[in-house]
Amino acid sequence: MSEEEAERRPTIHDVARHARVSAATVSKVLRGVQTVRQENADRVRAAVAALEYRMDPLASGLRNEHRRIVGAIVPELESAFFGALVTGLEQAAEAAGYQMIIASSRECEQREEALVARMHDWRVSGVVLVPVRSERGLGPKLLHKLGMQAVLVDRVSANDRFDTVTADNFEASAQVAERLIAQGHRQILLVGMTRISKAVRTRAEGFEGRARELDQEARVDKLLSDAEVEVQQSAVGTYLDTCSDAERPTAIFCLSQRATLMTLSELRRRGIRVPEEVALVGFDDAEWMKLTWPQITAVAQPVDAIADRAVATLLSRVIGETTGFPVQYLERCDIMVRQSAGPLESPKRSNRREG
C-alpha cells in the first residue's frame, strides 16, 4: 500500500482491485452470500486483511437502506451460557460483515421492551432476542409492532411471527427421564430457579411427560420459583429436611446451571452423598461440573450451533434470501454422563446423616 493510500480509508473498490474481483463480488462476500466461488472468497478475505479494510456501516446503510449492524438482547451477561452465546453471535455476525450491539435486559421485561425500542432508533438491520419470558413477551410484541427483522432464541417455542432457534429442551429432558427411570429411580425431584423461562418450563414438561409414559407410578416433585436465591435455597433445604426416608427422592434433575450448583450445595450441607444416596443431573453443562467431585452429569447445550443458526437465519431475512413463513429450529443436545448419576443401588438407602 502506498503512503497516499495509507492516509485514506480503504474502500470496497480498493479491496476489489487487490483481490482481482468486482466490487459486487466483494460486497457478496462481506454479506455472507454463499454463492461466491471459494477461490474468489478467499482472495477477498485476504485483501480485506491486507488492506485493513473496515466497512463504514452508516455509508453502507444509506446505499442499501439498512445499516450493517445487528443487535443482540439477552437476559443477562453473567451466566456462562449467555456469555458463550453472545460471543458466538458476535463472531458469526462479524464473519458475515456485520457489527453487533449487545445489551442485557437484566431479566426485566420492561427493560427488554425499552432495548428493542432503542435498537429501532439505532436503525439496526435486525435483532437476535432471548426473551425474559417467552415468544409472547413484551420484547417480541414490540418487534412485531415496529416491523423489525428478528430471530427469537432459547426461551421460546414455535412462533407465527418470527423464526425461533433453541436447544431441543423437551427431548433432552425426556432422555434424562429415560436414563433415570431405567436406573430404577421412581422418586425424583425437579429443581428450577424460575417459572417465567419458557425453556425451564419446557424442560420440566419433557421430563415429567416421559417419566409418566415409562412408569405411571413414578413420583415427580417440582420446586420451581421466581423468588430470591436465598428463598429458593431455603425451600430446597426444607424439602430435603422434611422428606421421610420413604418419600425422599433418589434422583434430582436440576433445570439450570444455577439450580445445579444450589442443589449440590444443599446436599453437601446435609451430608447427603452423591451418587450413593441421590443421583444428580443438571441442565446446561459447565467447566466446573467436570472439576467438582463427583463430576456432574449434565445436558450440554449446543451454544455454537444455536448462535450460528440464529445469525444466519436473521441475515437471510435481512437481505431477502428468505421470505417464507417463520421456521422453528431445534438444535440437539448431548448428555455428558459422569459420576453424579450412578445407578440406583437399592429401593431405599441408609446411612443418611441428617443436617
C-alpha positions in Angstrom: 0.0 0.0 0.0 1.4 3.4 -1.0 1.7 6.3 1.5 -1.1 8.1 -0.3 -3.3 5.1 0.0 -2.4 4.6 3.7 -3.5 8.1 4.5 -7.1 7.4 3.4 -9.6 4.8 4.4 -9.5 1.8 2.0 -12.7 1.4 0.0 -14.6 -1.6 -1.3 -13.1 -0.8 -4.7 -9.6 -1.0 -3.3 -10.4 -4.4 -1.9 -11.8 -5.4 -5.3 -8.6 -4.3 -7.2 -6.4 -6.1 -4.7 -8.4 -9.3 -4.9 -8.8 -9.0 -8.7 -12.6 -9.4 -8.5 -15.5 -7.0 -9.0 -16.8 -4.7 -6.2 -20.1 -6.7 -6.4 -18.2 -9.9 -5.5 -16.5 -8.2 -2.6 -20.0 -7.0 -1.4 -21.4 -10.5 -1.6 -18.5 -12.0 0.4 -18.9 -9.3 3.1 -22.6 -10.0 3.3 -22.1 -13.7 3.8 -23.6 -14.8 0.4 -22.6 -18.4 -0.2 -22.7 -18.4 -4.0 -19.3 -16.8 -4.5 -16.6 -19.2 -5.7 -14.3 -20.3 -2.9 -11.1 -19.1 -4.5 -12.6 -15.6 -5.0 -14.0 -15.5 -1.5 -10.5 -16.4 -0.1 -8.9 -13.7 -2.2 -11.4 -11.1 -0.9 -10.8 -12.1 2.7 -7.0 -11.9 2.2 -7.4 -8.4 0.6 -9.6 -7.2 3.5 -6.9 -8.3 5.9 -4.0 -6.9 3.9 -5.7 -3.5 3.4 -7.1 -3.5 6.9 -10.4 -2.7 5.3 -13.3 -1.6 7.7 -16.8 -1.2 6.4 -18.5 2.1 7.0 -21.8 0.9 8.4 -23.6 4.3 8.0 -22.5 4.8 4.4 -23.4 1.2 3.6 -26.8 1.7 5.2 -27.5 4.8 3.1 -26.8 2.8 -0.1 -28.6 -0.4 0.9 -31.4 1.1 3.0 -30.2 -0.6 6.2 -27.1 -0.4 8.3 -24.8 -3.4 8.6 -25.3 -3.5 12.3 -27.4 -6.1 14.2 -28.5 -6.2 17.8 -28.5 -8.9 20.4 -30.5 -8.7 23.6 -30.1 -11.4 26.3 -31.5 -11.7 29.8 -28.1 -11.5 31.5 -24.4 -11.4 30.7 -23.1 -13.0 33.9 -24.1 -16.6 33.2 -21.7 -18.9 31.3 -24.4 -19.9 28.8 -25.4 -16.4 27.8 -21.7 -15.2 27.8 -20.9 -18.0 25.4 -24.0 -17.3 23.3 -23.2 -13.6 22.8 -19.6 -14.5 21.9 -20.9 -16.9 19.3 -23.4 -14.4 17.9 -20.8 -11.6 17.6 -18.3 -13.9 15.9 -21.0 -15.1 13.4 -22.1 -11.6 12.7 -18.6 -10.3 12.1 -17.8 -13.2 9.8 -20.8 -12.1 7.7 -19.6 -8.5 7.6 -21.9 -7.1 10.3 -21.2 -5.5 13.6 -23.2 -6.4 16.7 -24.6 -4.3 19.5 -25.1 -6.4 22.7 -27.3 -5.5 25.6 -28.8 -7.2 28.7 -32.4 -6.9 29.7 -31.4 -7.9 33.3 -34.3 -10.3 33.4 -36.7 -7.4 33.2 -39.4 -7.4 30.5 -39.9 -3.6 30.7 -36.1 -3.1 30.1 -36.3 -5.7 27.3 -39.1 -3.6 25.6 -37.0 -0.4 26.0 -34.0 -2.0 24.5 -36.0 -3.1 21.4 -37.1 0.5 21.0 -33.5 1.7 21.3 -32.4 -0.8 18.7 -35.1 0.5 16.4 -33.9 4.1 17.0 -30.4 3.0 16.1 -31.7 1.5 12.8 -30.2 -1.9 13.3 -30.8 -4.3 10.4 -32.3 -6.9 12.8 -32.2 -8.3 16.3 -31.4 -11.6 18.0 -33.6 -11.7 21.1 -33.5 -14.1 24.0 -36.8 -13.1 25.8 -37.1 -12.8 29.5 -40.4 -14.7 29.4 -41.2 -16.3 26.0 -42.2 -15.5 22.4 -45.3 -13.8 23.8 -43.4 -11.3 26.0 -43.1 -7.5 25.7 -40.0 -7.5 23.5 -41.3 -9.8 20.8 -44.6 -7.9 20.7 -42.8 -4.6 20.1 -40.5 -6.1 17.5 -43.6 -7.2 15.6 -45.3 -3.8 16.1 -42.3 -1.9 14.8 -41.9 -4.3 11.8 -38.3 -5.2 12.7 -36.5 -8.3 11.5 -35.7 -10.6 14.4 -34.9 -14.1 15.5 -36.0 -15.3 18.9 -33.6 -17.6 20.7 -33.6 -20.0 23.7 -36.7 -19.3 25.8 -39.2 -19.8 23.0 -41.5 -22.2 21.1 -42.6 -22.1 17.5 -43.9 -18.7 16.6 -46.1 -17.4 13.7 -44.2 -14.0 13.6 -40.5 -14.8 13.9 -38.1 -17.6 13.3 -37.0 -19.3 16.5 -33.8 -21.1 17.4 -33.4 -23.1 20.6 -31.9 -26.2 22.1 -34.3 -29.2 22.0 -35.1 -28.8 25.7 -38.1 -31.1 25.6 -36.3 -34.1 24.0 -33.1 -33.6 26.0 -35.1 -33.7 29.3 -37.1 -36.6 28.1 -33.8 -38.5 27.6 -32.7 -37.7 31.1 -36.1 -39.2 32.3 -35.4 -42.3 30.3 -32.0 -42.7 31.9 -33.1 -42.2 35.4 -36.2 -44.4 35.1 -34.1 -47.2 33.5 -31.8 -47.0 36.5 -34.7 -47.7 38.8 -35.4 -44.2 40.1 -39.1 -43.7 41.0 -39.0 -40.7 43.3 -37.4 -37.8 41.5 -37.2 -34.1 42.3 -37.0 -31.3 39.6 -35.4 -28.0 40.7 -35.7 -24.9 38.6 -34.8 -21.3 39.7 -37.6 -19.7 37.6 -41.1 -20.3 36.4 -41.0 -17.5 33.9 -38.5 -19.0 31.5 -40.1 -20.9 28.7 -37.0 -23.1 28.4 -37.2 -24.2 32.0 -40.9 -24.9 31.8 -40.3 -27.0 28.6 -37.6 -29.0 30.3 -39.9 -29.8 33.2 -42.7 -30.8 30.8 -40.4 -33.0 28.7 -39.0 -34.8 31.8 -42.3 -35.3 33.6 -44.2 -36.4 30.4 -41.6 -39.1 29.5 -41.3 -40.3 33.1 -45.1 -40.8 33.3 -45.1 -42.6 30.0 -42.4 -45.0 31.2 -43.8 -45.6 34.7 -47.2 -44.2 35.9 -46.2 -45.0 39.5 -43.2 -42.7 39.3 -43.4 -39.6 41.6 -42.0 -36.4 40.2 -41.9 -33.4 42.7 -41.1 -29.9 41.4 -39.6 -26.9 43.1 -40.0 -24.0 40.6 -39.9 -20.5 41.8 -39.2 -16.9 40.9 -38.2 -15.9 44.4 -34.8 -14.6 45.5 -32.0 -17.1 45.5 -31.9 -17.3 49.3 -35.6 -18.1 49.5 -35.2 -20.8 46.8 -32.2 -22.3 48.6 -34.1 -22.4 51.8 -37.0 -24.2 50.0 -34.7 -26.9 48.7 -33.2 -27.3 52.2 -36.7 -27.5 53.8 -37.8 -30.1 51.2 -34.7 -32.3 51.9 -35.1 -32.0 55.7 -38.9 -32.7 55.8 -39.0 -35.8 53.5 -39.1 -39.1 55.3 -36.8 -41.8 54.2 -39.6 -43.4 52.3 -40.5 -40.2 50.5 -37.2 -38.6 49.8 -36.0 -38.5 46.1 -33.4 -41.0 44.9 -32.6 -38.6 42.0 -32.7 -34.9 41.4 -32.8 -33.2 38.0 -31.8 -29.5 38.0 -33.2 -27.5 35.2 -30.5 -24.8 35.0 -26.8 -24.5 35.9 -27.5 -22.2 38.9 -30.1 -24.7 40.2 -27.5 -27.5 40.0 -24.9 -25.5 42.0 -27.5 -24.5 44.6 -28.8 -28.1 45.0 -25.3 -29.6 45.2 -24.5 -27.1 48.0 -27.7 -28.1 50.0 -26.9 -31.8 49.6 -23.4 -31.3 50.8 -24.6 -29.1 53.7 -26.7 -32.1 54.9 -24.1 -34.7 54.2 -26.3 -36.4 51.6 -23.9 -38.3 49.3 -23.9 -38.1 45.5 -24.5 -40.5 43.9 -24.6 -43.1 46.7 -27.7 -41.6 48.3 -29.1 -39.5 45.5 -28.3 -39.2 41.8 -27.8 -35.7 40.4 -28.2 -34.4 36.8 -28.0 -30.8 35.7 -29.2 -29.0 32.6 -26.5 -26.8 30.9 -23.0 -28.2 31.2 -20.2 -26.1 32.6 -16.5 -26.4 33.2 -16.9 -26.5 37.0 -19.1 -29.6 36.7 -16.1 -31.5 35.3 -13.8 -30.3 38.1 -16.0 -30.9 41.2 -16.3 -34.3 42.9 -18.2 -36.2 42.0 -18.2 -34.9 38.4 -21.7 -33.8 37.5 -23.7 -35.5 34.7 -25.3 -32.7 32.7 -27.1 -31.8 29.5 -24.8 -29.9 27.2 -26.5 -27.2 25.1 -25.2 -26.7 21.5 -24.3 -23.0 22.1 -22.2 -22.5 19.0 -24.8 -24.2 16.7 -27.6 -22.0 18.2 -25.5 -18.8 17.7 -24.6 -19.7 14.1 -28.1 -20.7 13.2 -29.6 -17.5 14.7 -27.3 -15.1 12.9 -27.6 -17.0 9.6 -31.4 -17.1 9.8 -31.6 -13.4 10.7 -29.3 -12.2 7.9 -31.1 -14.4 5.4 -34.3 -12.5 6.3 -32.4 -9.1 6.3 -31.1 -9.5 2.8 -34.3 -11.0 1.4 -33.0 -14.5 0.7 -35.7 -16.0 2.9 -39.2 -14.6 2.7 -41.5 -17.6 3.7 -43.3 -18.5 6.9 -41.3 -18.5 10.2 -39.4 -21.6 11.0 -38.6 -23.3 14.3 -35.1 -24.7 14.6 -34.4 -27.2 17.4 -30.7 -27.9 18.0 -29.9 -31.3 19.5 -28.3 -31.5 23.0 -25.9 -34.1 24.3 -25.9 -35.7 27.8 -22.5 -35.7 29.3 -22.5 -38.8 31.6 -20.3 -38.5 34.7 -20.1 -39.9 38.2 -23.1 -38.0 39.8 -25.8 -40.1 38.1 -24.7 -43.6 39.1 -27.1 -46.5 39.1 -29.7 -46.9 41.9 -28.2 -49.5 44.3 -31.4 -50.4 46.2 -35.0 -49.3 46.6 -34.1 -47.5 49.9 -30.8 -46.0 51.0 -29.5 -45.9 54.5 -26.7 -44.2 56.4 -28.0 -40.7 55.8 -26.7 -38.1 58.1 -29.4 -35.5 59.0 -28.4 -31.9 58.9 
